[in-house]
Amino acid sequence: MKDFLEELEIGEGKVKLSKEEIKSILAKHGDYIKIETEKVDNKYKSQLEDNKNAINELKEQIDKAPKTDEIESLKSKIADMETKEKKRLEEEKAQKDDEILTNNIIEAFGDKEFVNDYTKNAIIAEIKSAYKDTNNGGKSAKDLFEEITKDKSGIFTTSNQQTDMPGMGDSEQDNTVKEMPILW
């Protein structure tokens, strides 16, 4: 979204948005995402609470009912449902944690632009791996980013691209260059 806004040109004069305007738009966009996420979270929390209540009611009914093969099958199904729900919640939490970590890492990049997405994704993966290393306990995403990219070249784009400079003087047919006369 940030890259899109930075490249966006508005009006007939083709004016670009200022950094403050971009930050304001991104902040407002983040607010909307937060509101929508809370709506979805509340919906799932309500459904989860309903499911927990239903499971507890079924457990009580099963405990009161006489023991038969059918009831044992129901107990097994409920246990499977509980296991699957627990696994789903763990996966959802892991996905949210990974998303938060990725966003923190991207924020640590600041205004650095990578030469390509492959390099960017590789750096993100390397920082995530470094987070798991116990030797890096207490280090921030920015610290790990600076440590990983220190003294490495060719991973960021630069505004000062080198260009080849043509030779000076007259070029002759046989591809040799005449010396340029000294003018005093």
N, C-alpha and C positions, 0 to 999 in steps of 0.2 A: 504494500500500500504506500509506504514511504517513497519507494523508487518511482511509483506511478505519479504521485503528487509532485515530486521534484522535477519530473519531465513534462508535466502538464502545462500547457500554454493557454491562457484565457484571453478572450476578447479579440477584437480586430487588430490590436497592437501586439498581440501574442506576448502577453506579460506572464512571467512565471511567478508562482507563489513564493512569498518570503519564508524563511525558516520558521519564524514565529507563527505564521499562518498554517504552515504544514504541521507544526507541533500542536497547534490548537485543534486542527481537524483530526489528527490522530488521537488526541486526548478525548475529544467528543466521541469519536468512533469507539474508543476503548470503553467509554461510559455506556454506550449503547450495547456493546457486546456483554459487558458486565450485567446490565439489567436483564438482557435476554438469557444469559447463562443462569442467573438467579431464578428466573421464571421456570426454566427447564429443571434446575436442581430441586426447586420446591415441588414441582410436579412429580419428579421421581421419588423424592422423600415421602410424599403423600402415598404414592403407590407402594413404596417399600414398607411403610408403616402398615398399610392395609394388608399386604402380603404376610408380614410378620404376625399380625393379629389372626389372620386366617390359618396360618401354620400352627399357632399356639392353640386355637380352637380345635383344629384337627387332632393335635397331639392329645388334648384333654379327652376328646371323644374316643380316640383309639385306646387310651389308658383305661377308660371305663368299659369299653366293649370287651366281649369275651375273645379269647385268643383263638384265632383260626388262621389258616393259610392266607386268606384274603387280607386279613388285617396285617399280617406280617409283611405282605407284599406292599400294602399302603405305607407301612413304616419305612420300608426300604425306599420307596419312591420319594417320600418326604425327606429322608436322609440324603438321597441323591439331589433333590431340589436344593436343599440347604447347602450342600457342598458346591453345587454349580453356582448358586447365588454368591457364596463367599468368594469363589474364584473370580466371578465376574466383577465383584466389587474391588478385589485386589488388582485386577487388570485395569479397571477404570482408574483407580487411584494411581497406579504406576504410569498410565498414559498421561494423566493430568500432571503428575510430578515431572515427567519427561518434557512435557510441553512448557511448563514453567521454567525448567532448567534451560531448555533451548532458547526461550525468550530472554532469559537473563544473560545467556552467553552472547546472543545477538546484540543486546544492549551494550555489552562490554566491548564490542567491536567499535563502537563510536562511529566516527565518520569514515572509517577505513573501508575501502572498496576492494573486493577480491578480483583477481583476474578472471575467475569463472566460478560457477556454482559448485563444480567438483571440488575445487580448492576450499571453498567456504565450508561445504559439508564435511570435508575431511578434517578441517580445523575444529569444527563443532564436535565431531566424533572423538577427536583426540582430547579435547577439553573434558568431555563427558567421561572418558576413560580415566583421565587424570583425577577427576573428582572421586572416583571409586578407590583410588590408591590412598592407603592410609598415610603415606608420607606427605601428602598434600593437605592434610587436615587443617582447616581454618583458612585456607586460601580462597580468595574470591575468584569469580569467573574472569574478572579483568586481570588479576594477578597471573592466573594460569595462561590466559591468552597472551599476555606480554612475554611470559616465560617461554611459551611454545614458539612464538613468532620472532623472538629476539634473534638477531643476526641471520635471518633468513631472507633471501631475496626472491623476487619473481612471484610472490603470492598476492601482492597488492598492485592495483593500478596506480599510475602516477600521472599528474597533470603535466609533468615535464618529460615528455617522450623524446628520446634521442632520435635525431634524424641524420642521415648521411649527408655530408656536405660535399658538393661537387668541387673538383680541382679548380685551381685558378690559372688564368692564362689562356692562350689560344690552343685549341686542340688541332693537331695536324692529322693528315690522312692516315698515317701509320700508327695512330693512337699514342703518340708521344706528346708531351706537353712542352710548349716553348716556355722559356722563362719570361716572366713578366718584367718589362723594363722598369727601372727605378726612376721615379720622377721626383726631381728636387725643385 
